[in-house]
Structure formats: C-alpha cells, structure tokens
Amino acid sequence: MADESRLEVRKTVEEKIIALQFNGTIDESFNAKQIAEGIKDVLIVDLSGVRRISSFGIREWLEFLKIANEKCSGIYFIKCPPRIIDQFNMVANFGGKGRILSFFAPYHCDYCERDDSILLEVSDHFDTLKDKKIPDQPCEKCGNAEYLDEDPESFLSYLAGQEKPEPDPEVISFLAHRLRYKVSTKRQKLKIDKHVGDATYIRFIGDLDGSFPGRKIAEGVEGVVVMDLHGLGEILEEGASVWIQMMKTMEPLVQSVYLLGVPHQFLEKLLIPEAMAGGKAKIVDFFLPYTCTACNTSTDLRVPVDEHFEVLKFATAPELACPDCKGKAFAQADESLLAKLAQLPKPDFGKSWVKFVENVKDELKKAAAASNAPVAAADAGSVGTGFIGLAITVVLLIAAMGVGGWFLYNKITAKEVDDKVVVAKANASADVRPEWVKDEPLLVEKDGNLHIYMAMPDADDEKSGVSDAEGWAFDRLVEHIGDKISEKDGVWKAVVRGLYYQPREDMLNHYRTAGTNRDRQREALNKIRDIHRDIATSFKIAYGRELKAKETYWEKYTETQNKVVKREFFKVYVRLEFPLKAVDAMIASLSERKDIDGMTLVRFFPGLNWAFRGMAKGLVVLSMKPESKFNSLLKPSWVLTHLGSNELMVASEFEKQFEAEKKAGEEKKVCSISISYKYWKPDERIVQALPATYTWQCPKDPAIIVRPPSNNANPGPGFQGNIWDDPTK
Amino acid sequence: MTETSPQLLACDKDVMTLRRLEKVFFAAGLKCQTKESAPAAADFEGGARLLLVAENYLQFALGVAPPDCAILVLAEEDVPGALGAAAKDARVNHLFGRRAANPVRSWEVLHVVRRLVKHYELEGIKPFLHWGARMHETLVASSEDLHHVVEWVPSFCEKLGTPPKVQETFAELAHELLMNAVYDAPIDAGGNALFAHDRKREVVLTEDQAALFSVGTDGETLAVSVRDPFGRLERRHVFGGMHRALAAGGQLDTEGGGAGLGMMYIYQHGYGSFFTIKPGISTEVTVLYDLGLNRREFTTLPRSVHVFHEQ
C-alpha cells in the first residue's frame, strides 16, 4: 500500500481522556479493534487530517464507534472536514453518541474564484446551525463575502439536529493544554464551582474578565483553600485586577491557599507578590508549553512544583518526558518567567489533600450529572428573579450520597452572582443609522464608483475607531488595486506583490494567532495600525484628491452589570468612495513601466509599506537586462529612493533626473551619481538601506590649440578663434 | 416492432421537454409518440416498447406498460422513489436525473435509447466524452496497483485544474470501484468468491482477472470507469443498494452492517452512473462528474442511474 494513503493515528492520553488524531485515509486498513484499544472514559477524535474515507472504511469506523460507545461516557469530534460531515449526514450512527465540537465549512468566493475552508465552532454558531444556516465570511483575499459552498439543507442537517455540546471542565482543560484547542472562539463565561468540606475547594472554568466576582468569593472563606485553575482560559486586565483584590481580601481570612493546575497565561500575568495572598498562596503544579525533540510536537505539560523544586529554584524548567513518544521535551518559557518560578515556595500539599481533591472532583461530577435538570431550572429562575446581596447559593445540594453528607456544594456562575451583562446602545453620531452602514467589510462597484465599507465592532473610542476603520479600508483598496494589476502583469505580481505579501501575511497571522493573549493582540494591532497609517499616507500623497466621499458613523455601547457600567465601547463604520475611473487611473499609474537602458521601473506601491515602513515615495526595479548599464549596481525588487539628493517618485521622470544629475556632475567634474535604495531581506525580515554609485568617465577637457600669432595683424575675414572649434574644419 | 409503428412513447406534462425529446429521437432515427399526460394501455397498441416518463407518471406507467417494455424515468424531485420502483420492477433500469425547470440532457437520452434499440456494445469512457478528450487506461492486477492508481488520481485531476475536493472525491470513487473489481468480483471456477471475505489481505490477480481502470476528461466532464472480467453485479445490487441508501430521509441505516454503502458512494460521487453488466463476462461502472458545477449545485443535482443488462 502506498505510504501516503496509510492512516496514522496519534494518541494523546491524560488520565481518563484520550485524544486520537487521524491522518490519512480511513479505508480497509482501518483496524477498529486495534485503534479502540486503550480508549478511556472520554474520547476526543481530531479528524482534520482525514483525506478520504471509503465505504469499507465506514464499516470499520462504525465498529470503532460501537466500541467507543460502550467504553466512553463522552465522545467529541473536532475539526471535522467536509467529507466527514457528509458521512455524519448520510450514515446513521456515524457519530454514535458523540458530539461535533467543530467542523471545516467549505466556502467559495465568487470574486476570486477561490475555495476556502473555515473552521467553525459549533458552540459559536449553535443557534444559527439549528436553522441550517451559517454566516457568510469575508474572503481573506479580496474581502468580499464568501458563501458556504454546499447546500446548507443537506450539509448542515446533522449539525442542526445535534444537541449543544457541553464538554466537562476536564475535557475543556485537556483540549486547551494538550491539544491547544479552544472550544469556542468567543469569550467563555466564567463558571465557578465551590465545595466546602475539610477545605474550601473552588474550581474556575472560563475566562477571567471584569465580571469575576472575586470579592464575593473571598468573603466567607477560611482555613485551607484549594483553587483549581485547570479550566481557566483567557485572563483579561480587569479580571486580573479583581483577582489581586480577591487574594488581598483572603489574606487575613485564610490559613493557606493552594493553586492547582495553574495555566501559563496565569503565571505570566499573576505570578506577582500581590496576587499571592501575602505569601499564603502556593502553587502546587502549573502548566508550561513544551516541545518534544523526538516527535516535534508542542503541548502544555504539567510541572509539579514539589517534584521539580530543586530544578526550578535555579530558574530552569525541568526536562520532561513527552507523554506521546516518551522523548525529551523542553520548556518554551522565557527567562523572566523562569526567574519568577525560581521564587516559588515548596508546597506542602500532602497526600490527604490530593485525596480530598480527587473526592471532591468525583462528587462534583456525580452532582452535576444528577442535578443537571434542577440546575438548569435554577439557572433560569435566577435570571428572572435576580438575587439580592451575596446571591451566591443558587444550587444547594446537601449531598446525601457519597461520604455521609460531609460536604456542602455550591455552584456559582458569574451570571448567577452578578446578574446578566447588559449591552445597550448609549449614543450615536446620528439619530438614525445611515443606510450605507454595513456590519461586514465589503468592496462594491456600483454607479461608476468603488465603495469600500469597513466596520470596527469593538473600538475604545470613536476617534481611534474611525482611524482603524479607515486604515483597514485603505488596505482593502490597495489590495484591490494590487489584485487588478497582478491579473495583468505577472512580473509586477512576482516582484512587487512578492516583496510585501509575506510580511503582510506574517503580520496578519501574528494578529490572528494572538488568540486570547491580549498583550500579543494589542502589540500586533499597534504594528498593523502603524503600517495602515503608512499605507494611507503614501496613498493619499498620490491619490488623496480622488477620494469622492468619506462617511463615518459610530455607535457607543455600554456593558452594564448589576447597574454598574463595566465597559464602554464603540462600533465604528466607515465608507469610502472612489470613482471607478480614478481607480482605473491609479491602476494604470501604479503599474506603468518605464524602461531606462534595460532597467524597468515602476512606481512605489502603497502595499509595500508592509515591508518598507514609513515610505511613501520611490521606484521599484521590476527587471534588469544583463546589458543594462545599471546591471552591476542595482537588482530587481530594490526600491530606489533618491538620485543624488532628489527624491524619486515618478518612473517616467527617472531618465530626465538621471541626465540632469549627470550633466550637473560633469559640470562639476564629479562623474558619479549616488543612487540610494532599500531592499528587503526576507531571511532577517528587515529593510536594508544602501547607496550605489554610478560612475562614468568624465569627458576630457578639450586641448586648446593656440594658433601661432600671425604676422598679419589683420587676418582678414574668417574664423578668429581656436582651431578646435573652428566650424569650418 | 415495425418500421412504421412508434418505437418510443414519451410522456411529460412539459411540452417543451417533449419537443426537445422529439428532436433527439429524430436524431436517433427512432419513431416516437409524445403525450402531455400519463400513459394509458392503449398507447402501447402501436408497438411502443420504450417508454420515457416523467416521475409523476411512473406509477401509471408501471400499471399499463407491457412486461417487455423498458421504462425510462425523468427523475426530478423524487429520485429515491424512482430508485425504489427500479429496485422492485425489472422494467425500470434508467433514471435521467434533471433539475426542475432544466432540460433533460439530450446526449444522455440519445446514448441510452440508441443503446437500447440498436444494441451497441459501448465500453470505457470514450462514449461519454467529446472528441479529443484526454484519457488514461491501466490494468489493475493487485492491491498494490489499486493503491497506486488511487494515489495517482488526485495528481491527474490536479493537472486538469480541478479543485482539491474534486481530486479527493475522485480518488475516493476510484478506490470504491477498484475495491469492488479487485476484491468482490473475482471468483474461482466453482463460482466462489476469491477475496470478498477479506478486504485487508494483499491480492494479486492474473492478467485475465485484472480490472481495467479508465479516467479522462474533455474539460467539461470528468469520467472514471472500472471494468472487471467477471460480470457478477446484478441490477438488484445497484437499485436496491441506492434505494436503501437514499430512503429514510437520506441517512443510510447501518444496522445491517452497511449494505448499500458502496452504491451510495457511486451515486453521490457523480452526476450520472452507468452500469453495463454482461453476466459472467464483465461488469463496467462509469461515473461522470460535471466540472462546471460548484459544490452547492452538485450536491442538489438529481443523479442519473443507468443499468444496461446485456447478454
């Protein structure tokens, strides 16, 4: 059998959870029993790598699912490609009792004739999926709307009938740490489980944001507190502040606080003295990103402080065994974090506490299963009635089951404690929302004009929102022009697009992959803003006058919780309009070539600002013939900025400027011209600026031949000057 | 059938479809009678032994058509219903899938009726593609050959400029057809299946047992075909399997072990499938894919299924 078609299955195991990642073809070689071996309580199947599935493969798959159904309490499918979704739709019981958490939806852009595959989280789109709908998406290339390239009735039929997947906190934590997978792209509402027994156990699941009821949690705790942070997601600035306050409030009340399963994002933000309850808080174990040198996979691994204390105190992360291949795995942590980890106290978290936590987790699981319906009812009631004051105890279960009624179980959610977050429009720049406002970015040609619509859904203020929206709008316009030129001019596409395509992709990816890390997001966004400013500047310098219309509109929103305004934000909309004729002229002007002695030049393209920051003018060397006099000096893809002291901007003027410089040089007897240029170094991702000097042989001064004086004082008619410029000779 | 009597009766309420069909039949050299209503017993008195009916007249047709009349169905909305009728009634071997308000494909009608009336022995994908089409044929005589061909199909499709999803779709289809030809079809002299019981084993066939794999395109249609030299497939496998796969709201019930899955694959992967069965001699399955359709159009397109049972 050809190697490419062989199915590879990668297993990731942690306690009761096993994840299987399938790569290749599911066909007759799929061995259901063998693959199902070792399946535990929870099965996660990553299907993103499945290329094909045959009918016999389906039969084997069904056998596999049959075993999994018997062994597992939960089965989750992630990253299902379209052909797998087809099988869910066509084959009964293809998913057994499993739930699809995410799937790739095939999209198509009519403008670019481009196919796309977008990963959609079921929980993000659950309501619309019920109606067999998913939203159009902006095309990554042109920004126009791209649509689901399948019949939604049939493609979404299984998903529409699926119950909402709600994985256990342990599963969410496993997905986040081991598979780097987030169940929802949206912010996860913080859920808190609290249990009071020999100690107070508090479990946090979701994102730590401004709604975190830290004060209320801190009040009333005493003795030993165990905080389980395995399920903690994003940590926002507001959430971090509340956390610090909570720990300060706890300090005089508690004997000690143990932190379990501390995620690395917590370490980065909150491993500071003021967040450690005056030294009473001790980290029992934490997660760090590790990379295995053998199988080259990256995953978050648990580091028990007690076990690795002797290594950690030297500001070094311990070397761990890769849980998948047992190879050596090394931590990917920066030195400042390791220095902080070196200060961690050795936790005295004995076996009795470990047992306590295990018992509590078991009981929580049982209680959650047993009280699923009552909890839901209580949730619904709490929203309607609104609890006053502390309002913590929504579900009070005196556990008759388990260990003789020894615990009190509190289930708290942020919603229950602080009421619902209400988002309301507070103000707007106009009484009525203008008709032109579009919620999605759009570029439309109509009525002889090019209309660019841009929306910023979450701006800090209207001014920065307008500025950002305008930046993205100009970027969109520039890309549109770039597409048009590229369609006609392959050399331009290869050289000019080729210069800035990768830096742009890198930057946008940097922003996209910043994920929940707000600092990285902000850092990337600020860089993009700067580049957009450059693009807008270079664009306006050349074509600003062509802007026919610019409209802006904003709406101000407030997020209120418990009648307290938690946050204000702006939705900002911008519309730019350019006459199509002007756009055509821009395309013509930006792609106009000028050949000078075998060297072809084009104008500096605004998109180049992704690589060449702060530039607005210049000429790009598009091609160079070997016989060109510039061949030994300049190379294609270099951006010429100055000729002597003159800025370069218009290709057609280069020759004139060059000749003028040459003439001026000869007059001064300085037969060299400095050509300043910049070039992009892709390996180092930097721009290098250097001068080149064009030299030539200065014309020799004419030798003056003096005619010997004639004896005749009056030489008569005829030429009287020197012989060398005697026009009669 | 006499030269003067109509050889073919076409019934459809859409007069435009009938006019179009008349031209096709004229081109085929067939004498034809058209009717804008359901067929009646009297319509066959002239000797018509080919009946082309719209799906909404199918039940009438089954009641009145003579036992030796071939019934061809124009299937629009209820393809599963037509497949169900075909599974039960041996007179129904041809379903012409067409989208509502779209004309039936003339070439397809011509191809089918000419073959039925004139008994042409057509083989391979050539009859389905325009002149000048690019085609490849190869003998598949082992499991190794099979996997080589399946892995090669995407790269061939890629060279034709087909999107990745079509490439993988056709690799899947090639795999399905070849598995049937290499594992299910071969039998020994006593008529016992040689390899059907174990699809995981490596198989080597003799030259006269080998399957012929063809793939080709004319830029509009992508065609794939597999012929085995055994002729063991039966029409009930085709229509029974497909009907089972498409009935019950389109979800194949797998309680019985997934019978019908293979036919569902063939049905789903192309807009038309042609089965030429010569019992004991050969089985050829040809599947066509329209390169001009996007996925959304393709998914909702009613499929054509044709079974030619030739002696």
Interface residues (C-beta under 8 A of the other chain):
Chain A: M1 A2 E4 S5 T25 D27 E28 S29 R51 R52 I53 S54 S55 F56 I58 R59 L62 P82 R83 D86 N89 M90 V91 A92 N93 F94 P106 H108 D115 L148 D149 E150 D151 E153 S154 F155 S157
Chain B: S143 E144 H147 H148 V150 E151 P163 P164 K165 E168 T169 A171 E172 H175 E176 M179 R199 K200 A245 A248 G250 Q251 L252 D253 T254 E255 G257 G258 L261 G262 M264 Y265 Q268 N294 R295 R296 T299 T300
